[in-house]
Each structure stands twice: as structure tokens, then as C-alpha cells.
Amino acid sequence: MIKSKYIWEKQVDGIIDDQQIFKTLLINRNISDYETFFSMGKERLIDPFLLSDMKKSVERIKKAIINQEKIIIFGDYDCDGISSIAVLYRSLKKLNAFISYDLPDRFNEGYGLNERAVKDIIKAEYKLVITVDNGITCKPEIKQLQDAGIDCIITDHHEPGEEIPEAFAIIHPKLSPNYPFKEIAGVMVAYKLASALLDDDLDELFDLVMIGTIADLMPLENENQAMVNLGIEQIKNTTNIGLKKLLDYSNLDIINVTAIAFKIAPKINSSGRLNKAKEAVELLITEDIKRANDLIVDIEKNHDLRKKLTEDAFLVCEELVNPNDSVIVVASKDLHEGVIGICAQRLVEKYQKSTIVLNIDNDNLAKGSARSFGDANILEMLNLNANLLERYGGHSQAAGLQLYVENLEVFKKSLNSLEIKETNPVIKVDMEVYLPRVSIKTIKEIQDKSFFTATYVMSNLRVSRKQILNSKHTKLQLEVDGYYFDALDFNSLEFYYLLNPGDFIKICGGLNVNSYRNRDNLQIMIKDISTDMFQVFDYRKINHEINSYLREETVKLNDSLVIENNDFENDIKKFKTVALLPREKKYNLNPIIDRLELGKIYQYFEKLDHFSKDDLNYFNYNEFIYENALKIFVELGLIDNINENYQVLKVSKKMDLNNSRTFKNLTDKYNLINYFYQNDVPTLKQYFNQILEEKR
């Protein structure tokens, strides 16, 4: 039995027929007019001058250009920040501005304007600073620059704090009462400034704005969807040399939101994660083909390295996880700071618990990322432990933090003492479909035209085959009514170890068309799985660690656990899942259930006559054996136990060992252990089914 990790919240009831799939998706997204929604263009872009301080900013920048004042753009190291720099830099270059750019050191400085940057800007005698995708929380730094006679224009979209910086101008949708749509990315704000400055739509920049908008997970509605429509068309014939190289190296079959989100944006982000964001900026602003050729090689290397660092770091994290903790906290000097956020999210998905991953630097400062599971509020958890932290910030679902190693254990204990409401996060499911009746044509239309990812429930799927790809991905071959489909679960082996061929399952996930050797096939992208079947997993001959893949509710059985768990039969009835594990050989039952060996132990006790457990420290047998032997002899009336002081009794008659409950129990367990390791799974499954029947 596999319980779903998520609550599957269906948007519509019943099983939706192929002809209604696309229409249902549109209804679920409140798209009443398909043609209009996916053809929205420039007419839906909002007037940039509705943003507060726009006119003032344009005038100040034009003045700086006329006077050849030095201007610097200060950005951020994620995809939104990098594309923001590129958009504004390319626009100002058109106007022959005296322009430079800078961004923070990800590892030593972190997000936003900082003391180092302020000093550099003042020393270099810049006269105008324009922040992109940051600045609204940098009040001290902005004041220092303004006091030095350097005007600051903030362009940002992040949540403003209680105190707003006293900048020359602030362009921010949430601080602009007249701007009708607030949920735009930093790159869109930068584009608005560029568009106002050049009094032009700047079609050639639509692709960059689209990439930043998708990468920053902005809602695809209103002018965001219009920009995505425009950007997708623009990127197909992009005039940006570096971006064209990025597309060429990405081998895209189709250019849509999914391709941008999972192929293009991650490559830009990878450089930022490795503290090489300037390489990505340079790629997007260069006009030199040779320079672009060199940079794309670096970008690809960065991306490959980021993926390797992520896998290496995740392995380290898994070794440090205590699955019994209610909040997972792992800290190590062997983690790369640029990938700890990815690792935290993967641990959340695997263990279904809020997670904090920390990298420990040479000063014993642990810096890291926190991610929430379900409705848990990770920021509130940090608030309750603020006295242990040097710095922290974020929101309910994700946060960053710093603390010294000396406070780490107290921090862990404090988090795990909190009362955390356990909730399953929700997956919004568009509909349930019957796979044999879903056409490739329909899914291609969704991929090609609808720039969104749909989620489906698919039932009555029989696992035909399972395999591991590249040591880290799970591939299932599934059959339903004679039709076969492949299903993939990337970066996870969980379902490989939680499913057997023959299991009937339900899947919640996406559908796409996989083209291989000129043949198109439907492919399932797994998000979650459930089954009500009773399952028995045979891992008796597995020679590697398996427990991390098993769910908490799995009844684990090996020689040791049979002895330790007297209630495993009730657990089997409750959880309907059994994992047979290799022998541990932790306990040796032979001296206890063998009559001759037990007789030798009794003879040893006879010589002592009266004794306590302390007198048995030099006994040839371990504690498990002598404690159970004592129980047997006490139950048979051969030894008296008064407050852990033992007296051998003079008994003349022969005793029947079966009159000892302990002897009988351990003998039964010995026989059961041998039964578990000597029989095949079908035989054992019959045994477990008998338990289920008896317990009803």
C-alpha cells in the first residue's frame, strides 16, 4: 500500500474524454477565449509611465547620458536579476550611455546592495546607480550613496519593508497606486524603464523579459502572458547572439514555457549558483560572436558542474538526515553553497518534512536555505529561534539563515520540540483521464500551443517493468488494457523501491510526447503515486542501504526486527506493506532455544547460587542471552528473582521448557525468522494474507 504524499485536489469530476481535455484545461485556468489569451501582444502591455517615479527616472537618466555621467546597474545573481541587467544594459548602450554593471558575491555578500559595492561605487565616482531586481530593502546602502551625492533609482518587485529607502526614485509596481497589475518580475520592471527611456516597445528584448518572467515563477496572466506570447515568438528568431548560442546548445525540440523553465533558465541560474553570474550577463549582452562562442562553453561547463555539485551535495545530505526528526536539519563543510537550496527542496519532497540545509564555512558559520513542507511556516520557526541566528529572512515557504556551529545542536533540538501541524500539501489536478483514449495529437497541442503544464490522474495502471536510469532516475513501464506507457520520476529512486511488477497503481502527474527514432509515444511525468494493494518487497539480498527509500509506515522485517517488534502482525494489518530486509545477525538465539546450551547456562548459574546482574559482567554470553535465560529459569521456577537479586532454587523434578512463555516465544520467533529467509515471496505473501484474514 502506498499512500499519496499529496492531496490530489481534482478540479472536475469524472474521467474526461480526449476531445474535452484541452477545453477542460482552459476552463480550469479561467481562460474563456483561447485565441485571445494566446494571441495577447503589445496591446496588453501596460503603459510604463503608470509606474510611480517613471517620468522622474527617465529625465534623470537622459541628463546623465547628455552629461556623460558614469552610470552603474546593480543587479542580482539569479535568472531574473541577470536578465534584468541585460535588458537595461543593452538599452542604455543604444543611447551611448557611459554604463557599467555589477552584482553581489553570492557567497560572501548575499542578495542586494552591500557595503563592498557601495565603497566601490563611491571610489569609482559613479553619479547614478540603477538597481534591478533588488534595492527596496537596502535602505542603509541607498542612504550612504545618496549622502555621497550619488543618485539612486531603484527598480524592484520584491516585497517592500516597513521602511522604504530614501532614493532619488523608486519604480516598483506595489508602490505604484496607478499601475493595475502588481505581479511582474524584476526584468519586467527593468524593461518598463528601458521602454519609457527609448519611447519604444523594444521588440528585440521580449525574449529576455520572457525568460526572466518564467524563471521567477510569475503568474502567467495579464501582461505577463502577453510578454510570454511575444517572447516565445521573438526568441525563435532572436537577434541576441549569446541567447542564440544558448538555444543552439540546448537542443530544443520545441520552444515553449516548459522548455524555457527547464532548459534555458536553469543554465542561466547555474552560473549564478557558482558565483559566476557575470559570465551569464556577458553572454546575454555581447555583440561579439567569438566572445559568445567562448562564453557558451563556460556556461555549459557551469551547468554541468552545478548538476554534479547538486548530486554530490544531496548524497552528503542524505547521509546526515535523521528521518525521526520532525524538522530535518543537515549541516556540513562538504556542501557547495550554491546548491543547498536545491538540496533542501529535494529533501522536503523525499521526506515530506520541512528542511534546512547548511554549509559550514571556515569561520564555523553555518549558512543555508530553509524550505517548508505543506502549510508549515518555516519563517515562523526561524522567528521562534531568532536568538540563535545571526541573520535570517524570507517568507513562509522559503528562507535563508546564518548561525554559528556552536548553536547548531540547540537549534535542532528547539525546532524538533515545536508542535508542527502535519499537513499534506495539495496538488491541483486538472482532471482524470483514461490513458488509452488520450491522443498524441491532444498532448502535442497542449505542448505546442498552450504554454502551461497540466496535471492528470491516471488509474488502473499495472507495473509491467521497472528500471533505474543513470543511477538516479526511475523508469516504469505501465500497462492498462493492453496498452503500454512509460513513466519517469526524475532525481528519485523512491518508487523503484516502493513498487513491484504486477502492482496496480494510480499516478498523479503530467503527460508529454516523447519522440524517439521518429516514433511518438505518450510519456507520464510522475508527481505522486498511490495504491491500495497489499505489497511485499523482497530486499533480503540487497547489499546497500535501503531504509531511506522506504516510507515510515512500511513494516520492516529482518531477524532483529522480528525479535524486537512483538506487534508486527498488527502493523501489517494497519499499513499493508512489508519490506523483507537482509539478516543483521544482531541476536544469537541458538544458546537460548538449544536445550543443551541452555543447560550449560543453568549449570553456570547453579555454581553462583545467588547473584545479581552485576555478577554476570564476565559471563561468556552477552546481555541478550543471559537476560532471556534468566526469564526462562524464573518462569520455570528454577531461579527466584527478588528485586533483581537471583537465587537458584533446589528443584528435583525435570522441567518442560515449553512451560516457559519466553522460551516458547523465542522458539517461535527463531522458526519464523528461518521461514522468512527460506521461502519465496509468493509463499510469504500467502502467510501475510493469512495474518490479514485472521485479524479481520
JOUR-V671184 format. One record per residue. N is the residue number from 1. RES is the residue in one small letter. SS is DSSP state (H for helix, E for strand, L for the rest). D_FIRST is the distance of its C-alpha to the first C-alpha in Angstrom with 2 decimals. Layout:
BEGIN
n = {N N}
res = {RES RES}
ss = {SS SS}
d_first = {D_FIRST D_FIRST}
END
This chain:
BEGIN
n = {1 2 3 4 5 6 7 8 9 10 11 12 13 14 15 16 17 18 19 20 21 22 23 24 25 26 27 28 29 30 31 32 33 34 35 36 37 38 39 40 41 42 43 44 45 46 47 48 49 50 51 52 53 54 55 56 57 58 59 60 61 62 63 64 65 66 67 68 69 70 71 72 73 74 75 76 77 78 79 80 81 82 83 84 85 86 87 88 89 90 91 92 93 94 95 96 97 98 99 100 101 102 103 104 105 106 107 108 109 110 111 112 113 114 115 116 117 118 119 120 121 122 123 124 125 126 127 128 129 130 131 132 133 134 135 136 137 138 139 140 141 142 143 144 145 146 147 148 149 150 151 152 153 154 155 156 157 158 159 160 161 162 163 164 165 166 167 168 169 170 171 172 173 174 175 176 177 178 179 180 181 182 183 184 185 186 187 188 189 190 191 192 193 194 195 196 197 198 199 200 201 202 203 204 205 206 207 208 209 210 211 212 213 214 215 216 217 218 219 220 221 222 223 224 225 226 227 228 229 230 231 232 233 234 235 236 237 238 239 240 241 242 243 244 245 246 247 248 249 250 251 252 253 254 255 256 257 258 259 260 261 262 263 264 265 266 267 268 269 270 271 272 273 274 275 276 277 278 279 280 281 282 283 284 285 286 287 288 289 290 291 292 293 294 295 296 297 298 299 300 301 302 303 304 305 306 307 308 309 310 311 312 313 314 315 316 317 318 319 320 321 322 323 324 325 326 327 328 329 330 331 332 333 334 335 336 337 338 339 340 341 342 343 344 345 346 347 348 349 350 351 352 353 354 355 356 357 358 359 360 361 362 363 364 365 366 367 368 369 370 371 372 373 374 375 376 377 378 379 380 381 382 383 384 385 386 387 388 389 390 391 392 393 394 395 396 397 398 399 400 401 402 403 404 405 406 407 408 409 410 411 412 413 414 415 416 417 418 419 420 421 422 423 424 425 426 427 428 429 430 431 432 433 434 435 436 437 438 439 440 441 442 443 444 445 446 447 448 449 450 451 452 453 454 455 456 457 458 459 460 461 462 463 464 465 466 467 468 469 470 471 472 473 474 475 476 477 478 479 480 481 482 483 484 485 486 487 488 489 490 491 492 493 494 495 496 497 498 499 500 501 502 503 504 505 506 507 508 509 510 511 512 513 514 515 516 517 518 519 520 521 522 523 524 525 526 527 528 529 530 531 532 533 534 535 536 537 538 539 540 541 542 543 544 545 546 547 548 549 550 551 552 553 554 555 556 557 558 559 560 561 562 563 564 565 566 567 568 569 570 571 572 573 574 575 576 577 578 579 580 581 582 583 584 585 586 587 588 589 590 591 592 593 594 595 596 597 598 599 600 601 602 603 604 605 606 607 608 609 610 611 612 613 614 615 616 617 618 619 620 621 622 623 624 625 626 627 628 629 630 631 632 633 634 635 636 637 638 639 640 641 642 643 644 645 646 647 648 649 650 651 652 653 654 655 656 657 658 659 660 661 662 663 664 665 666 667 668 669 670 671 672 673 674 675 676 677 678 679 680 681 682 683 684 685 686 687 688 689 690 691 692 693 694 695 696}
res = {m i k s k y i w e k q v d g i i d d q q i f k t l l i n r n i s d y e t f f s m g k e r l i d p f l l s d m k k s v e r i k k a i i n q e k i i i f g d y d c d g i s s i a v l y r s l k k l n a f i s y d l p d r f n e g y g l n e r a v k d i i k a e y k l v i t v d n g i t c k p e i k q l q d a g i d c i i t d h h e p g e e i p e a f a i i h p k l s p n y p f k e i a g v m v a y k l a s a l l d d d l d e l f d l v m i g t i a d l m p l e n e n q a m v n l g i e q i k n t t n i g l k k l l d y s n l d i i n v t a i a f k i a p k i n s s g r l n k a k e a v e l l i t e d i k r a n d l i v d i e k n h d l r k k l t e d a f l v c e e l v n p n d s v i v v a s k d l h e g v i g i c a q r l v e k y q k s t i v l n i d n d n l a k g s a r s f g d a n i l e m l n l n a n l l e r y g g h s q a a g l q l y v e n l e v f k k s l n s l e i k e t n p v i k v d m e v y l p r v s i k t i k e i q d k s f f t a t y v m s n l r v s r k q i l n s k h t k l q l e v d g y y f d a l d f n s l e f y y l l n p g d f i k i c g g l n v n s y r n r d n l q i m i k d i s t d m f q v f d y r k i n h e i n s y l r e e t v k l n d s l v i e n n d f e n d i k k f k t v a l l p r e k k y n l n p i i d r l e l g k i y q y f e k l d h f s k d d l n y f n y n e f i y e n a l k i f v e l g l i d n i n e n y q v l k v s k k m d l n n s r t f k n l t d k y n l i n y f y q n d v p t l k q y f n q i l e e k r}
ss = {L E L L L L E E E E L L L L E L L H H H H H H H H H H H L L L L L H H H H L L L L H H H L L L H H H L L L H H H H H H H H H H H H H L L L E E E E E E L L L H H H H H H H H H H H H H H H H L L L E E E E E E L L L L L L L L L L L H H H H H H H H H L L L L E E E E E L L L L L L H H H H H H H H H L L L E E E E E E L L L L L L L L L L L L E E E E H H H L L L L L L L L L L H H H H H H H H H H H H H L L L L H H H H H H H H H H H H H L L L L L L H H H H H H H H H H H H H H H L L L L H H H H H H H H H H L L L L L L H H H H H H H H H H H H H H H H H L L L H H H H H H H H H L L L H H H H H H H H H H H H H H H H H H H H H H H H H H H H H H H H L L L L L L L E E E E E L L L L H H H H H H H H H H H H H H H L L L E E E E E E L L L L E E E E E E E L L L L L L H H H H H H L L H H H L L E E E E L L L E E E E E E E H H H H H H H H H H H H H L L L L L L L L E E E E L E E E L H H H L L H H H H H H H H H H L L L L L L E E E E E E E E E E E E E E L L L E E E E E E E E L L E E E E E E E L L L L H H H H H L L L L L E E E E E E E E E E E E E L L E E E E E E E E E E E E E L L L E E E E E L L L L L L L H H H L L L L L E E E L H H H H H H L L L H H H H H H H H L E E E E E L L L L L L L L H H H H L H H H H H H H H H H H H H H L E E E H H H H L L L L L L H H H H H H H H H H H H H L L L E E E E L L E E E E L L L L L L L L H H H L H H H H H H H H H H H H H H H H H H L L H H H H H H H H H H H H H H H L}
d_first = {0.00 3.80 6.53 9.70 12.41 15.05 16.17 16.90 20.36 21.67 25.43 25.93 24.36 23.79 23.57 26.53 28.77 30.09 33.53 32.24 29.92 32.75 34.36 31.18 30.85 34.45 34.05 31.04 33.33 36.33 38.25 40.66 42.89 41.18 44.46 45.82 42.71 42.52 46.28 46.97 49.40 52.32 53.25 50.14 50.91 52.24 55.76 55.55 58.50 56.43 54.91 57.01 59.46 59.13 62.85 63.83 61.58 62.92 66.48 65.87 64.31 67.15 69.64 68.02 68.18 71.82 72.76 70.68 68.87 66.07 62.66 59.32 55.82 53.29 49.66 46.16 44.13 41.13 41.20 42.53 45.22 46.20 46.54 48.47 50.98 51.36 52.02 54.67 56.21 56.75 58.26 60.64 61.68 62.81 65.17 66.48 65.25 65.70 61.94 59.56 55.97 54.02 50.56 49.26 48.14 44.37 44.17 47.44 48.08 44.94 44.89 48.14 51.85 52.76 55.83 56.24 56.14 58.61 61.05 60.84 61.44 64.44 65.87 65.62 67.47 65.06 66.25 63.14 59.45 56.78 53.23 50.36 46.77 47.89 50.79 50.03 48.95 51.72 54.49 56.31 56.39 57.63 60.32 61.47 61.89 63.63 65.93 66.83 67.99 65.03 63.65 59.88 58.05 54.40 52.03 48.51 45.54 43.69 43.63 47.16 47.65 49.97 52.90 53.75 55.71 59.40 59.40 62.02 59.48 55.80 54.03 50.71 49.09 47.96 51.52 53.08 53.50 54.80 51.98 49.67 46.43 45.17 41.96 43.57 43.05 45.64 46.68 47.43 49.67 51.44 51.86 53.39 55.95 56.73 57.08 59.40 61.38 62.05 62.16 59.99 56.48 56.10 54.10 53.85 51.65 49.06 46.77 46.76 46.19 43.30 41.60 41.95 40.75 37.52 36.96 37.38 34.78 37.40 36.53 37.56 39.95 43.68 45.71 42.68 41.63 45.30 45.52 42.38 43.95 47.22 45.73 43.63 46.84 48.95 46.79 47.08 50.79 50.83 54.13 52.49 53.12 50.43 47.75 48.65 48.15 44.72 43.80 45.33 43.32 40.01 40.10 38.78 38.26 38.51 39.57 37.52 35.76 32.72 35.13 37.08 34.09 32.33 35.32 38.57 37.88 35.85 38.85 41.18 38.90 38.59 42.32 42.13 39.35 41.63 44.59 46.21 46.04 49.74 49.05 46.83 49.53 52.19 50.30 50.14 53.80 55.64 58.17 58.79 57.06 57.59 56.13 53.10 52.64 52.69 50.38 47.65 47.45 47.01 44.36 42.33 42.73 41.62 38.48 37.61 38.40 36.31 33.25 33.98 34.64 31.35 29.41 31.58 31.23 27.45 27.34 29.73 27.70 24.49 26.59 27.75 24.55 23.86 20.18 21.15 23.63 23.09 25.25 25.24 28.83 29.85 33.49 35.30 38.59 36.83 35.39 37.21 37.93 37.56 33.85 32.49 31.54 29.35 27.74 27.17 25.37 23.13 22.25 21.50 19.06 17.37 17.37 17.38 20.62 24.26 25.99 29.59 30.84 34.45 37.01 39.75 43.22 46.37 47.46 44.29 43.28 39.55 39.02 35.76 33.30 30.89 28.01 26.19 22.55 22.12 25.09 26.16 29.84 30.55 34.27 34.46 32.96 35.72 38.30 37.56 38.23 41.16 43.48 41.59 41.57 44.45 43.28 40.33 39.71 37.38 35.33 32.26 29.77 31.72 34.60 36.79 38.18 40.51 41.07 42.80 40.94 42.67 40.73 37.32 36.06 37.35 35.68 32.26 32.68 33.91 30.97 28.50 30.55 30.19 28.19 25.76 24.06 20.39 19.68 17.37 19.75 20.20 20.14 22.70 21.62 24.68 23.31 20.89 22.34 22.17 22.52 24.99 27.32 27.36 30.59 31.47 34.57 32.70 30.58 33.77 35.60 33.05 33.33 37.08 38.25 35.85 35.43 32.05 28.41 26.40 22.68 20.84 17.60 17.01 14.81 14.22 14.45 14.04 13.91 17.32 18.09 17.37 20.10 21.41 24.43 27.16 25.13 23.28 21.74 18.73 19.57 17.37 19.10 17.52 18.92 19.32 22.02 23.88 24.01 22.75 21.97 21.45 19.18 20.11 18.77 21.94 22.47 18.91 17.19 13.89 12.03 14.17 12.69 8.97 9.32 11.11 13.82 13.04 9.56 10.14 9.44 11.35 13.55 15.87 18.88 22.45 24.35 27.40 29.74 29.97 33.40 33.88 37.01 38.20 35.10 32.87 29.13 26.51 24.11 20.99 20.95 17.41 17.13 13.47 10.28 7.37 5.28 4.83 5.05 5.37 5.94 9.30 11.04 14.80 16.67 19.47 22.08 21.14 24.26 23.24 21.38 17.61 16.56 17.29 14.53 11.75 10.33 12.11 9.33 8.63 10.84 13.55 16.01 19.45 22.90 23.51 20.28 20.65 24.10 23.31 20.32 21.64 18.72 15.83 15.46 14.96 12.46 10.36 10.82 10.02 6.89 5.45 5.46 9.11 11.44 14.89 17.55 21.30 23.83 25.48 28.43 28.85 29.99 32.53 32.30 35.15 38.04 36.48 35.58 38.60 41.54 44.20 42.56 42.00 45.66 46.79 44.91 46.59 49.97 49.49 48.84 51.92 54.11 53.03 53.71 52.56 50.40 47.80 44.70 46.85 48.97 46.06 45.74 47.52 45.70 44.64 41.03 38.49 37.53 34.36 36.50 39.50 37.57 35.69 38.95 40.73 38.17 38.71 42.49 42.56 40.48 42.96 45.95 47.22 47.02 47.54 45.64 47.55 46.06 44.70 48.12 47.98 50.80 50.88 52.10 54.61 52.93 54.71 52.40 49.57 46.06 43.00 40.12 37.64 39.10 37.39 33.96 33.21 34.41 32.41 29.18 29.69 30.71 27.56 25.49 27.70 27.13 23.35 23.34 25.50 23.30 20.26 22.50 24.51 22.06 20.02 16.26 16.79 18.86 16.49 13.62 16.26 17.01 13.56 13.46 16.88 15.77 13.37 16.41 18.87 17.29 17.27}
END
